[in-house]
Amino acid sequence: MVEIVEANTRKLMKEFAKFPCDLYKGNPYYVPSLRGDDVNMTDPKKNFNARFCDIKCFLAYKDGKVVGRIAGIIHKKFNEVYSKKQIRFSRFDFIDDIEVSRSLLEAVEKFGRENGMEYMDGPWGFNDTDREGMLTMGFDKRATYATNYNFDYYPEHMKKLGFKDESIWSEFKFQIPDKPDEKVSKMAELLKKKFELRDITEEMSFKEFKNKYTDEFFDIFNQCYRHLDNYIDIEGEEKKNVIKQFATIINEKYYSVIVNKNDELVAFGITIPSLANALIKSRGHYSLGLVKAIMAPKELECALIGVRPDYQKRGISIIMIDKILNNIIKNKIKSVESNPMLLTNSSIRAQFSHFPHDEIKKRQSFIKYLD
């Protein structure tokens, strides 16, 4: 018999955070999130997103042992902006037992019904920088710092339990050339001169950028991404919270920020050091290995790219890609992967279409209406 318990104490939240590390112990493809993020996810003092979400976390027990976990998130801001009655499920992990997965999803469904929700979908996080989607292809590929990993039985359970397909993402591995492309570099310089642009990462630190351009950064971020599935604008104090997260993992060699002659921000491209191996070794705890992975990375993950609407379709992304790619080659980076790209995100996909890559993973979300 499966027993569902709400994780409403710090002790239970530690169990909630620890369970996936136990479930995937010895699995070389699973990359844990930072343990503290999950422990504190319901605490508005430590998780800014909890200030505008109702959150409940649940654990499944069988024979006195934890066998699954799930979080239910009612994103009040999203529901208000888009006139939705949605509950999201997130942090969903379970053994290969249909009664366990059913019981966990039913706990979230009950939470949603009690609050008047009309449908549930997931895995979704708090915003577009959170982990989302369930792996459906690439079970033999290591996850990235920013993505979920799951066993191949997960999507099979979703189908058996009556969930329908929703959003679909792809992930790519890029082929790294042996030397910089002189044609690309020449084109980048021509574009800088033509549109009177410069890359400010050559003259200011990320801290200085953060202090001066945070608002403009999120204006572009929201304009570029708000048409995507389940996106909610990052506004107000939330901007500081998200940019602070980026600041902790940025290596200044691998991001690019473009401004015009008036010092207005027009584009950004952020590639982050992969923390995957360090997180695997530390089982999701902060460690010196994480610091080393940030300072001297061997692998990178493409995180974000955005171009202000009035500068789109001018080839501006070439300037950013040229700068980052030259440092990738110079510093002998071994691997570069994308993070998930929605199939509907044609503009972002187009930015990478000119660079050789292989599709290595797919993931998707699932939806169920609460009749």
Helices and strands as residue ranges (DSSP letters): E 2-6, H 10-23, H 35-39, G 48-52, E 53-62, E 65-75, H 76-82, E 86-94, H 98-114, E 119-122, E 134-137, H 153-160, E 164-174, H 182-195, E 198-199, G 200-202, H 206-225, H 237-247, G 252-254, E 255-259, E 265-273, H 276-282, H 288-295, E 299-307, G 309-311, H 317-330, E 335-338, E 341-342, H 346-351, E 357-369
